[in-house]
């Protein structure tokens, strides 16, 4: 099979190694390319993706931009209005971020049902995390600097506490969905030590660097920390199950991830 990940800059993406690993575990040969596309050229290149690849993954900033080229949104893609897996022949779009997020928490031993969770950021990643946390029975608070974005998510999902400012109080889990700590913000944290000292667990969706400043501070305070690599792997696993028509299995996904991590050492 011919596969790819598309995004603005996927030159350092872990997707090629993860998906080729997963396809080998499923016994299916594949080629997998990382395709960086300048946003201003996306419209002229989009159609060719369906011709060139059997399926492809979509990342920032094209998870919404790809939708007009599709015939159908399925599963979480309909709820989130964002797509990260495309089946070319069917022109069908899926979103596996929520599956990857919850399985990451589960396999890291992070319980969210009945727990207080602070989500930092209500963009694409934050939005999907908020929905899955609410579905899992968490008491969710969401901080987002853009009031319009915060209100849009609140109007859609409700059932959480929208925050224009972050109160200095204890949360069981704090999740960074802002992207602060990667690329040109490496070394920065979206919140300070005083708040992180009050939580039990800090989760960062960032996986490059492996330990963001946010997680570094939390670890210094003796907190449990989780970075986003497992989420990336599990959403890739779910996506490949969709592509291959296989039924996902949480235990299998965890075993595959452990094997993958060992192979990277």
C-alpha positions in Angstrom: 0.0 0.0 0.0 1.1 3.6 -0.7 0.6 5.8 2.4 1.6 9.3 3.5 1.3 11.9 6.2 0.6 15.5 5.0 1.1 18.7 7.0 2.7 22.1 6.8 6.0 20.7 8.1 6.3 16.9 8.7 10.0 16.7 8.2 10.5 15.5 11.8 7.3 13.5 12.0 7.3 10.1 13.7 4.4 8.9 11.6 6.6 7.2 8.9 8.4 5.0 11.5 5.2 4.3 13.5 3.0 3.3 10.5 5.7 1.2 8.7 6.2 -0.6 12.1 2.5 -1.2 12.5 2.0 -2.4 9.0 4.8 -4.8 9.4 3.2 -6.1 12.6 0.0 -6.6 10.6 1.9 -8.4 7.9 1.1 -5.9 5.1 3.9 -4.3 3.1 3.7 -0.5 2.6 5.6 2.6 1.6 5.0 5.7 3.7 6.0 9.2 2.8 6.1 12.5 4.8 4.7 15.2 2.6 5.2 18.8 3.7 2.8 21.2 1.9 2.8 25.0 2.1 -0.7 26.1 3.1 -1.0 28.4 0.1 -0.5 25.5 -2.3 -2.8 23.0 -0.5 -5.8 23.6 -2.8 -3.8 22.8 -5.9 -2.2 19.7 -4.4 -5.1 18.1 -2.6 -6.7 16.2 -5.5 -3.4 14.5 -6.3 -3.3 13.0 -2.9 -6.3 10.8 -3.7 -4.6 9.6 -6.9 -1.2 9.0 -5.4 -2.0 7.3 -2.1 -4.3 4.4 -1.0 -4.8 6.3 2.3 -3.1 9.2 4.0 -2.9 10.8 7.4 -3.5 14.5 7.9 -1.9 16.8 10.5 -1.7 20.5 11.3 -3.0 22.7 9.7 -5.0 20.6 7.2 -7.3 18.6 9.4 -10.2 20.8 8.4 -9.0 21.9 5.0 -9.2 18.4 3.6 -12.9 18.0 4.4 -14.3 19.8 1.3 -12.5 17.1 -0.8 -14.2 14.2 1.0 -17.5 12.5 0.3 -18.2 11.5 3.9 -17.1 12.0 7.5 -17.3 9.0 9.8 -17.2 8.4 13.6 -15.4 11.1 15.6 -14.6 13.1 12.4 -18.3 14.2 12.3 -18.2 15.4 15.9 -14.8 17.1 15.8 -15.1 18.5 12.3 -11.5 17.5 11.8 -9.9 14.6 9.9 -6.6 12.7 10.4 -7.2 9.6 8.4 -8.4 9.5 4.8 -9.4 6.5 2.7 -8.7 7.6 -0.9 -11.0 5.3 -2.9 -14.0 6.1 -0.7 -13.0 9.7 0.0 -14.0 9.0 3.6 -12.5 10.9 6.6 -12.0 9.7 10.1 -10.5 11.1 13.3 -8.7 8.8 15.7 -7.2 11.4 18.0 -9.8 10.7 20.7 -9.2 7.0 20.7 -5.4 7.6 21.0 -5.9 10.1 23.8 -8.0 7.9 26.0 -5.9 4.8 25.4 -2.8 6.8 26.3 -4.3 7.8 29.6 -5.6 4.3 30.3 -2.3 2.6 29.6 -0.5 5.2 31.7 -2.7 4.5 34.6 -4.4 7.9 34.6 -8.0 7.6 35.8 -10.3 10.5 34.8 -13.8 9.4 35.7 -14.9 11.6 38.5 -11.6 13.4 38.6 -11.0 17.2 38.1 -9.2 17.8 34.9 -7.9 21.1 33.6 -7.4 21.3 29.8 -5.2 24.1 28.5 -6.2 25.1 25.0 -9.4 24.6 23.1 -8.0 24.3 19.6 -8.3 21.1 17.4 -6.4 18.9 19.9 -8.0 20.4 23.0 -11.4 20.2 21.5 -11.2 16.5 20.9 -9.7 15.9 24.4 -12.5 17.9 26.0 -15.2 15.8 24.3 -13.5 12.5 25.2 -12.9 13.6 28.9 -16.6 14.6 29.2 -17.7 11.3 27.7 -15.4 9.5 30.2 -17.1 11.2 33.2 -14.4 13.7 34.1 -15.1 17.1 35.8 -13.5 19.3 33.1 -12.4 22.9 33.2 -11.0 24.5 30.0 -8.7 27.5 29.7 -8.4 29.2 26.3 -7.0 32.6 25.6 -9.3 33.1 22.6 -12.7 33.8 24.0 -14.5 33.2 20.7 -12.9 29.7 20.4 -13.7 28.9 24.1 -17.3 29.9 23.7 -17.7 27.9 20.4 -16.5 24.7 22.2 -18.7 25.5 25.2 -21.8 26.0 23.0 -21.0 22.7 21.2 -20.2 20.4 24.2 -21.2 22.3 27.3 -20.9 20.4 30.6 -17.5 21.9 31.4 -16.3 25.1 33.2 -14.9 27.7 30.7 -12.0 29.7 32.1 -10.8 33.1 31.0 -8.2 33.0 33.7 -6.7 30.0 35.5 -7.4 29.9 39.2 -4.6 28.7 41.6 -6.3 25.6 42.8 -5.7 21.8 42.8 -6.6 19.7 39.8 -6.2 15.9 39.6 -4.9 16.2 36.0 -3.6 19.1 34.0 -3.4 18.6 30.2 -1.4 20.8 27.9 -3.1 21.0 24.5 -1.7 24.4 23.5 1.5 23.4 21.7 3.5 25.7 23.9 6.8 24.0 24.5 7.5 22.9 21.0 9.1 24.5 17.9 9.8 28.1 18.6 8.5 27.9 22.2 10.8 25.1 23.4 11.7 25.8 27.0 8.4 27.6 27.8 5.5 26.3 29.8 1.8 27.4 29.5 1.5 27.4 33.3 3.9 27.9 36.2 5.3 25.9 39.1 2.7 27.1 41.6 -0.2 25.5 39.7 1.7 22.3 38.7 2.7 21.8 42.3 -1.0 21.3 43.2 -1.9 18.6 40.6 -1.4 14.9 40.7 -0.6 14.3 37.0 0.6 16.4 34.1 -0.1 15.3 30.6 1.5 17.1 27.5 0.4 16.2 24.0 3.8 17.4 22.8 6.3 14.5 22.1 9.1 16.6 20.6 10.9 17.3 22.8 10.2 14.2 24.9 10.2 16.2 28.1 8.7 19.7 27.6 9.3 22.5 30.2 5.7 21.8 31.4 6.6 18.2 32.2 10.0 19.1 33.5 8.5 21.4 36.1 5.8 18.8 37.1 8.5 16.1 37.4 10.6 18.3 39.6 7.5 18.7 41.8 7.2 14.9 42.1 4.2 14.6 39.8 3.4 11.8 37.4 4.0 12.9 33.9 2.9 11.7 30.5 4.0 12.9 27.1 2.1 12.6 23.8 4.1 9.9 22.0 1.8 7.1 23.1 -1.2 9.1 21.9 0.4 9.5 18.5 1.1 5.8 18.4 -2.4 4.7 19.5 -4.2 7.0 17.1 -1.9 5.7 14.3 -2.8 2.1 15.4 -6.5 2.9 15.2 -6.0 4.6 11.9 -4.2 1.6 10.4 -7.0 -0.7 11.7 -9.4 1.4 9.8 -7.3 1.3 6.6 -6.9 -2.5 6.9 -10.4 -3.2 8.0 -9.2 -4.7 11.3 -10.9 -4.5 14.7 -8.8 -2.5 17.2 -7.8 -4.2 20.4 -6.4 -2.1 23.3 -4.2 -4.9 24.6 -2.7 -5.4 21.2 -2.1 -1.7 20.8 -0.3 -1.6 24.1 1.9 -4.6 23.3 2.7 -3.1 19.9 3.7 0.2 21.5 6.0 -1.5 24.0 7.7 -3.4 21.2 8.0 -0.1 19.2 9.6 1.7 22.1 12.1 -1.1 22.6 13.0 -1.0 18.9 13.7 2.7 19.1 16.3 2.3 21.9 
